[in-house]
Amino acid sequence: MLKLEFERSVDKVLAQAHDSGILIDFGWTMPIMKAEAIEYCQTYNKAPNLGFYEQDGIVTLTHKGGKMAFSPQEAAAIVDLIKAAYL
């Protein structure tokens, strides 16, 4: 299992890559299956309502009905975690 953790002013973000997929915990947990996580890396910034999409200096991760906002550096770290685990 690979694990990434970083601090925010109020919250802590934790991303973990497991055999079946990733878990991102940011006050609530967003599980993303391995195939979808890989797809989100490969389609980075292609669609505003699916996967990672950057706009106005904020990267939004949209997965099913959930959305999480990250800085570009935080999103890049999560993408790197996914790539290290699965690609």
A tleap script that builds the chain and sets N, CA, C and O, in Angstrom:
source leaprc.protein.ff14SB
mol = sequence {
  NMET LEU LYS LEU GLU PHE GLU ARG SER VAL
  ASP LYS VAL LEU ALA GLN ALA HIE ASP SER
  GLY ILE LEU ILE ASP PHE GLY TRP THR MET
  PRO ILE MET LYS ALA GLU ALA ILE GLU TYR
  CYS GLN THR TYR ASN LYS ALA PRO ASN LEU
  GLY PHE TYR GLU GLN ASP GLY ILE VAL THR
  LEU THR HIE LYS GLY GLY LYS MET ALA PHE
  SER PRO GLN GLU ALA ALA ALA ILE VAL ASP
  LEU ILE LYS ALA ALA TYR CLEU
}
set mol.1.N position { 0.842 -1.171 0.000 }
set mol.1.CA position { 0.000 0.000 0.000 }
set mol.1.C position { 0.890 1.237 0.000 }
set mol.1.O position { 1.813 1.345 0.807 }
set mol.2.N position { 0.616 2.150 -0.889 }
set mol.2.CA position { 1.285 3.446 -0.902 }
set mol.2.C position { 0.377 4.445 -0.209 }
set mol.2.O position { -0.847 4.341 -0.292 }
set mol.3.N position { 0.971 5.410 0.471 }
set mol.3.CA position { 0.185 6.348 1.260 }
set mol.3.C position { 0.757 7.743 1.093 }
set mol.3.O position { 1.974 7.923 1.049 }
set mol.4.N position { -0.121 8.725 1.001 }
set mol.4.CA position { 0.259 10.124 0.863 }
set mol.4.C position { -0.563 10.914 1.861 }
set mol.4.O position { -1.777 10.729 1.944 }
set mol.5.N position { 0.079 11.793 2.622 }
set mol.5.CA position { -0.639 12.595 3.598 }
set mol.5.C position { -0.080 14.006 3.561 }
set mol.5.O position { 1.137 14.188 3.553 }
set mol.6.N position { -0.953 15.010 3.538 }
set mol.6.CA position { -0.484 16.376 3.607 }
set mol.6.C position { -1.446 17.212 4.425 }
set mol.6.O position { -2.633 16.902 4.521 }
set mol.7.N position { -0.922 18.276 5.014 }
set mol.7.CA position { -1.682 19.135 5.914 }
set mol.7.C position { -2.330 20.278 5.145 }
set mol.7.O position { -1.805 20.761 4.141 }
set mol.8.N position { -3.461 20.684 5.637 }
set mol.8.CA position { -4.111 21.912 5.204 }
set mol.8.C position { -4.331 22.746 6.452 }
set mol.8.O position { -4.141 22.251 7.564 }
set mol.9.N position { -4.723 23.990 6.293 }
set mol.9.CA position { -4.880 24.860 7.452 }
set mol.9.C position { -5.907 24.311 8.442 }
set mol.9.O position { -5.747 24.490 9.650 }
set mol.10.N position { -6.942 23.655 7.963 }
set mol.10.CA position { -7.988 23.155 8.847 }
set mol.10.C position { -8.061 21.636 8.819 }
set mol.10.O position { -8.353 21.013 9.840 }
set mol.11.N position { -7.808 21.048 7.698 }
set mol.11.CA position { -8.024 19.626 7.508 }
set mol.11.C position { -6.729 18.910 7.165 }
set mol.11.O position { -5.704 19.528 6.877 }
set mol.12.N position { -6.808 17.607 7.206 }
set mol.12.CA position { -5.712 16.752 6.755 }
set mol.12.C position { -6.251 15.912 5.609 }
set mol.12.O position { -7.352 15.370 5.698 }
set mol.13.N position { -5.488 15.801 4.543 }
set mol.13.CA position { -5.873 14.986 3.393 }
set mol.13.C position { -5.011 13.731 3.414 }
set mol.13.O position { -3.791 13.801 3.563 }
set mol.14.N position { -5.659 12.596 3.265 }
set mol.14.CA position { -4.951 11.326 3.237 }
set mol.14.C position { -5.372 10.581 1.983 }
set mol.14.O position { -6.565 10.405 1.735 }
set mol.15.N position { -4.411 10.147 1.199 }
set mol.15.CA position { -4.694 9.336 0.010 }
set mol.15.C position { -3.917 8.037 0.143 }
set mol.15.O position { -2.721 8.042 0.434 }
set mol.16.N position { -4.608 6.930 -0.072 }
set mol.16.CA position { -3.986 5.612 0.024 }
set mol.16.C position { -4.299 4.823 -1.232 }
set mol.16.O position { -5.438 4.807 -1.698 }
set mol.17.N position { -3.291 4.175 -1.773 }
set mol.17.CA position { -3.476 3.304 -2.934 }
set mol.17.C position { -3.431 1.858 -2.458 }
set mol.17.O position { -2.444 1.418 -1.869 }
set mol.18.N position { -4.498 1.131 -2.716 }
set mol.18.CA position { -4.608 -0.285 -2.368 }
set mol.18.C position { -4.674 -1.093 -3.663 }
set mol.18.O position { -4.720 -0.519 -4.751 }
set mol.19.N position { -4.677 -2.400 -3.553 }
set mol.19.CA position { -4.752 -3.258 -4.739 }
set mol.19.C position { -5.989 -2.979 -5.582 }
set mol.19.O position { -5.926 -3.025 -6.811 }
set mol.20.N position { -7.106 -2.691 -4.934 }
set mol.20.CA position { -8.363 -2.520 -5.668 }
set mol.20.C position { -8.643 -1.080 -6.078 }
set mol.20.O position { -9.501 -0.843 -6.929 }
set mol.21.N position { -7.944 -0.119 -5.498 }
set mol.21.CA position { -8.191 1.276 -5.840 }
set mol.21.C position { -7.640 2.212 -4.781 }
set mol.21.O position { -6.899 1.796 -3.889 }
set mol.22.N position { -8.010 3.484 -4.889 }
set mol.22.CA position { -7.511 4.473 -3.942 }
set mol.22.C position { -8.635 4.948 -3.026 }
set mol.22.O position { -9.815 4.898 -3.373 }
set mol.23.N position { -8.230 5.404 -1.859 }
set mol.23.CA position { -9.128 6.054 -0.913 }
set mol.23.C position { -8.568 7.438 -0.664 }
set mol.23.O position { -7.392 7.583 -0.332 }
set mol.24.N position { -9.389 8.449 -0.819 }
set mol.24.CA position { -8.983 9.807 -0.497 }
set mol.24.C position { -9.879 10.264 0.644 }
set mol.24.O position { -11.102 10.290 0.510 }
set mol.25.N position { -9.271 10.619 1.755 }
set mol.25.CA position { -10.015 11.046 2.936 }
set mol.25.C position { -9.736 12.523 3.165 }
set mol.25.O position { -8.594 12.930 3.375 }
set mol.26.N position { -10.787 13.309 3.121 }
set mol.26.CA position { -10.681 14.753 3.271 }
set mol.26.C position { -11.937 15.221 4.006 }
set mol.26.O position { -12.737 15.992 3.476 }
set mol.27.N position { -12.087 14.738 5.227 }
set mol.27.CA position { -13.300 15.013 5.983 }
set mol.27.C position { -14.355 13.957 5.726 }
set mol.27.O position { -15.159 13.652 6.607 }
set mol.28.N position { -14.359 13.412 4.561 }
set mol.28.CA position { -15.173 12.252 4.174 }
set mol.28.C position { -14.335 11.453 3.197 }
set mol.28.O position { -13.376 11.978 2.632 }
set mol.29.N position { -14.676 10.212 2.993 }
set mol.29.CA position { -13.835 9.326 2.186 }
set mol.29.C position { -14.422 9.115 0.802 }
set mol.29.O position { -15.607 8.819 0.652 }
set mol.30.N position { -13.569 9.272 -0.212 }
set mol.30.CA position { -13.957 9.018 -1.594 }
set mol.30.C position { -13.174 7.800 -2.086 }
set mol.30.O position { -11.979 7.911 -2.361 }
set mol.31.N position { -13.827 6.634 -2.202 }
set mol.31.CA position { -13.148 5.470 -2.771 }
set mol.31.C position { -13.250 5.492 -4.294 }
set mol.31.O position { -14.318 5.760 -4.845 }
set mol.32.N position { -12.154 5.214 -4.963 }
set mol.32.CA position { -12.130 5.180 -6.427 }
set mol.32.C position { -11.457 3.880 -6.845 }
set mol.32.O position { -10.321 3.607 -6.459 }
set mol.33.N position { -12.157 3.092 -7.625 }
set mol.33.CA position { -11.610 1.818 -8.082 }
set mol.33.C position { -10.377 2.062 -8.960 }
set mol.33.O position { -10.244 3.113 -9.588 }
set mol.34.N position { -9.494 1.084 -8.990 }
set mol.34.CA position { -8.218 1.186 -9.701 }
set mol.34.C position { -8.391 1.630 -11.154 }
set mol.34.O position { -7.711 2.557 -11.594 }
set mol.35.N position { -9.284 0.991 -11.901 }
set mol.35.CA position { -9.470 1.326 -13.323 }
set mol.35.C position { -9.928 2.769 -13.495 }
set mol.35.O position { -9.492 3.451 -14.422 }
set mol.36.N position { -10.802 3.237 -12.613 }
set mol.36.CA position { -11.272 4.620 -12.704 }
set mol.36.C position { -10.156 5.596 -12.343 }
set mol.36.O position { -10.025 6.642 -12.978 }
set mol.37.N position { -9.356 5.271 -11.339 }
set mol.37.CA position { -8.243 6.138 -10.952 }
set mol.37.C position { -7.252 6.293 -12.106 }
set mol.37.O position { -6.769 7.392 -12.378 }
set mol.38.N position { -6.959 5.188 -12.775 }
set mol.38.CA position { -6.067 5.231 -13.939 }
set mol.38.C position { -6.679 6.093 -15.040 }
set mol.38.O position { -5.989 6.908 -15.653 }
set mol.39.N position { -7.969 5.911 -15.287 }
set mol.39.CA position { -8.659 6.715 -16.308 }
set mol.39.C position { -8.581 8.200 -15.971 }
set mol.39.O position { -8.359 9.023 -16.860 }
set mol.40.N position { -8.760 8.551 -14.708 }
set mol.40.CA position { -8.719 9.957 -14.307 }
set mol.40.C position { -7.334 10.562 -14.535 }
set mol.40.O position { -7.222 11.739 -14.877 }
set mol.41.N position { -6.292 9.773 -14.349 }
set mol.41.CA position { -4.935 10.261 -14.635 }
set mol.41.C position { -4.739 10.478 -16.130 }
set mol.41.O position { -4.131 11.461 -16.552 }
set mol.42.N position { -5.258 9.556 -16.918 }
set mol.42.CA position { -5.075 9.620 -18.368 }
set mol.42.C position { -5.942 10.689 -19.022 }
set mol.42.O position { -5.643 11.128 -20.132 }
set mol.43.N position { -7.001 11.112 -18.357 }
set mol.43.CA position { -7.894 12.127 -18.923 }
set mol.43.C position { -7.853 13.417 -18.106 }
set mol.43.O position { -8.821 14.177 -18.087 }
set mol.44.N position { -6.730 13.658 -17.434 }
set mol.44.CA position { -6.573 14.847 -16.593 }
set mol.44.C position { -6.918 16.104 -17.391 }
set mol.44.O position { -6.394 16.325 -18.482 }
set mol.45.N position { -7.804 16.916 -16.832 }
set mol.45.CA position { -8.181 18.217 -17.394 }
set mol.45.C position { -8.902 18.118 -18.742 }
set mol.45.O position { -8.826 19.043 -19.550 }
set mol.46.N position { -9.595 17.014 -18.987 }
set mol.46.CA position { -10.328 16.839 -20.248 }
set mol.46.C position { -11.813 17.162 -20.111 }
set mol.46.O position { -12.421 17.661 -21.059 }
set mol.47.N position { -12.409 16.887 -18.949 }
set mol.47.CA position { -13.849 17.090 -18.776 }
set mol.47.C position { -14.117 17.631 -17.372 }
set mol.47.O position { -13.575 17.106 -16.400 }
set mol.48.N position { -14.935 18.661 -17.251 }
set mol.48.CA position { -15.165 19.272 -15.939 }
set mol.48.C position { -15.975 18.410 -14.971 }
set mol.48.O position { -15.975 18.679 -13.770 }
set mol.49.N position { -16.655 17.395 -15.459 }
set mol.49.CA position { -17.507 16.592 -14.581 }
set mol.49.C position { -17.048 15.153 -14.431 }
set mol.49.O position { -17.844 14.285 -14.073 }
set mol.50.N position { -15.769 14.886 -14.701 }
set mol.50.CA position { -15.246 13.530 -14.568 }
set mol.50.C position { -13.750 13.583 -14.304 }
set mol.50.O position { -12.991 14.087 -15.132 }
set mol.51.N position { -13.328 13.074 -13.175 }
set mol.51.CA position { -11.910 13.028 -12.856 }
set mol.51.C position { -11.357 14.382 -12.445 }
set mol.51.O position { -12.066 15.201 -11.861 }
set mol.52.N position { -10.085 14.610 -12.753 }
set mol.52.CA position { -9.397 15.841 -12.365 }
set mol.52.C position { -9.612 16.916 -13.430 }
set mol.52.O position { -9.419 16.671 -14.621 }
set mol.53.N position { -10.013 18.107 -12.988 }
set mol.53.CA position { -10.206 19.221 -13.910 }
set mol.53.C position { -9.722 20.501 -13.230 }
set mol.53.O position { -10.149 20.826 -12.122 }
set mol.54.N position { -8.833 21.215 -13.901 }
set mol.54.CA position { -8.237 22.423 -13.338 }
set mol.54.C position { -8.885 23.665 -13.922 }
set mol.54.O position { -9.051 23.796 -15.135 }
set mol.55.N position { -9.250 24.577 -13.018 }
set mol.55.CA position { -9.836 25.842 -13.447 }
set mol.55.C position { -9.553 26.895 -12.380 }
set mol.55.O position { -9.787 26.668 -11.193 }
set mol.56.N position { -9.057 28.029 -12.807 }
set mol.56.CA position { -8.772 29.153 -11.913 }
set mol.56.C position { -7.880 28.769 -10.733 }
set mol.56.O position { -8.101 29.220 -9.609 }
set mol.57.N position { -6.884 27.944 -10.990 }
set mol.57.CA position { -5.923 27.586 -9.959 }
set mol.57.C position { -6.397 26.562 -8.944 }
set mol.57.O position { -5.725 26.326 -7.940 }
set mol.58.N position { -7.545 25.954 -9.194 }
set mol.58.CA position { -8.082 24.910 -8.315 }
set mol.58.C position { -8.350 23.676 -9.158 }
set mol.58.O position { -8.892 23.772 -10.260 }
set mol.59.N position { -7.968 22.517 -8.637 }
set mol.59.CA position { -8.236 21.257 -9.322 }
set mol.59.C position { -9.382 20.564 -8.590 }
set mol.59.O position { -9.299 20.292 -7.393 }
set mol.60.N position { -10.441 20.288 -9.325 }
set mol.60.CA position { -11.583 19.578 -8.764 }
set mol.60.C position { -11.521 18.130 -9.211 }
set mol.60.O position { -11.355 17.838 -10.396 }
set mol.61.N position { -11.656 17.228 -8.253 }
set mol.61.CA position { -11.762 15.807 -8.547 }
set mol.61.C position { -13.230 15.437 -8.431 }
set mol.61.O position { -13.814 15.511 -7.350 }
set mol.62.N position { -13.822 15.038 -9.548 }
set mol.62.CA position { -15.220 14.626 -9.575 }
set mol.62.C position { -15.276 13.126 -9.787 }
set mol.62.O position { -14.710 12.595 -10.743 }
set mol.63.N position { -15.964 12.458 -8.885 }
set mol.63.CA position { -16.124 11.002 -8.972 }
set mol.63.C position { -17.547 10.673 -8.556 }
set mol.63.O position { -17.949 10.891 -7.413 }
set mol.64.N position { -18.296 10.143 -9.511 }
set mol.64.CA position { -19.714 9.835 -9.288 }
set mol.64.C position { -20.397 11.087 -8.767 }
set mol.64.O position { -20.373 12.102 -9.463 }
set mol.65.N position { -20.994 11.081 -7.605 }
set mol.65.CA position { -21.688 12.266 -7.101 }
set mol.65.C position { -20.844 13.156 -6.222 }
set mol.65.O position { -21.345 14.149 -5.696 }
set mol.66.N position { -19.551 12.824 -6.043 }
set mol.66.CA position { -18.712 13.579 -5.128 }
set mol.66.C position { -17.708 14.473 -5.823 }
set mol.66.O position { -17.273 14.198 -6.941 }
set mol.67.N position { -17.349 15.549 -5.140 }
set mol.67.CA position { -16.334 16.478 -5.635 }
set mol.67.C position { -15.417 16.852 -4.478 }
set mol.67.O position { -15.865 17.050 -3.349 }
set mol.68.N position { -14.132 16.944 -4.780 }
set mol.68.CA position { -13.134 17.430 -3.829 }
set mol.68.C position { -12.263 18.440 -4.552 }
set mol.68.O position { -11.931 18.252 -5.722 }
set mol.69.N position { -11.890 19.512 -3.862 }
set mol.69.CA position { -11.054 20.552 -4.462 }
set mol.69.C position { -9.649 20.485 -3.878 }
set mol.69.O position { -9.468 20.317 -2.672 }
set mol.70.N position { -8.657 20.620 -4.760 }
set mol.70.CA position { -7.250 20.554 -4.374 }
set mol.70.C position { -6.476 21.677 -5.045 }
set mol.70.O position { -6.911 22.228 -6.056 }
set mol.71.N position { -5.326 22.009 -4.473 }
set mol.71.CA position { -4.393 22.884 -5.174 }
set mol.71.C position { -3.777 22.056 -6.301 }
set mol.71.O position { -3.828 20.827 -6.252 }
set mol.72.N position { -3.196 22.701 -7.313 }
set mol.72.CA position { -2.531 21.933 -8.372 }
set mol.72.C position { -1.424 21.024 -7.829 }
set mol.72.O position { -1.219 19.926 -8.347 }
set mol.73.N position { -0.716 21.469 -6.799 }
set mol.73.CA position { 0.354 20.658 -6.221 }
set mol.73.C position { -0.214 19.426 -5.517 }
set mol.73.O position { 0.344 18.334 -5.629 }
set mol.74.N position { -1.313 19.597 -4.796 }
set mol.74.CA position { -1.947 18.462 -4.123 }
set mol.74.C position { -2.465 17.456 -5.139 }
set mol.74.O position { -2.277 16.250 -4.982 }
set mol.75.N position { -3.119 17.959 -6.184 }
set mol.75.CA position { -3.644 17.070 -7.230 }
set mol.75.C position { -2.502 16.322 -7.915 }
set mol.75.O position { -2.616 15.127 -8.189 }
set mol.76.N position { -1.406 17.020 -8.190 }
set mol.76.CA position { -0.251 16.371 -8.828 }
set mol.76.C position { 0.303 15.261 -7.938 }
set mol.76.O position { 0.710 14.213 -8.440 }
set mol.77.N position { 0.321 15.479 -6.634 }
set mol.77.CA position { 0.809 14.451 -5.711 }
set mol.77.C position { -0.101 13.227 -5.735 }
set mol.77.O position { 0.382 12.096 -5.679 }
set mol.78.N position { -1.409 13.439 -5.816 }
set mol.78.CA position { -2.353 12.318 -5.880 }
set mol.78.C position { -2.200 11.578 -7.207 }
set mol.78.O position { -2.202 10.347 -7.231 }
set mol.79.N position { -2.068 12.306 -8.297 }
set mol.79.CA position { -1.851 11.678 -9.607 }
set mol.79.C position { -0.554 10.868 -9.588 }
set mol.79.O position { -0.514 9.749 -10.098 }
set mol.80.N position { 0.498 11.427 -9.005 }
set mol.80.CA position { 1.773 10.698 -8.908 }
set mol.80.C position { 1.622 9.428 -8.074 }
set mol.80.O position { 2.225 8.403 -8.392 }
set mol.81.N position { 0.825 9.489 -7.015 }
set mol.81.CA position { 0.559 8.306 -6.195 }
set mol.81.C position { -0.144 7.231 -7.017 }
set mol.81.O position { 0.219 6.056 -6.948 }
set mol.82.N position { -1.141 7.627 -7.788 }
set mol.82.CA position { -1.872 6.679 -8.642 }
set mol.82.C position { -0.926 6.058 -9.663 }
set mol.82.O position { -0.939 4.844 -9.866 }
set mol.83.N position { -0.108 6.884 -10.304 }
set mol.83.CA position { 0.837 6.375 -11.306 }
set mol.83.C position { 1.849 5.421 -10.681 }
set mol.83.O position { 2.170 4.385 -11.264 }
set mol.84.N position { 2.348 5.763 -9.504 }
set mol.84.CA position { 3.327 4.898 -8.836 }
set mol.84.C position { 2.712 3.556 -8.450 }
set mol.84.O position { 3.386 2.527 -8.477 }
set mol.85.N position { 1.449 3.572 -8.097 }
set mol.85.CA position { 0.790 2.345 -7.647 }
set mol.85.C position { 0.335 1.455 -8.793 }
set mol.85.O position { 0.370 0.231 -8.672 }
set mol.86.N position { -0.095 2.052 -9.911 }
set mol.86.CA position { -0.796 1.266 -10.934 }
set mol.86.C position { -0.207 1.320 -12.335 }
set mol.86.O position { -0.539 0.471 -13.162 }
set mol.87.N position { 0.656 2.287 -12.632 }
set mol.87.CA position { 1.164 2.405 -14.007 }
set mol.87.C position { 2.654 2.105 -14.076 }
set mol.87.O position { 3.245 2.157 -15.154 }
savepdb mol mol.pdb
quit
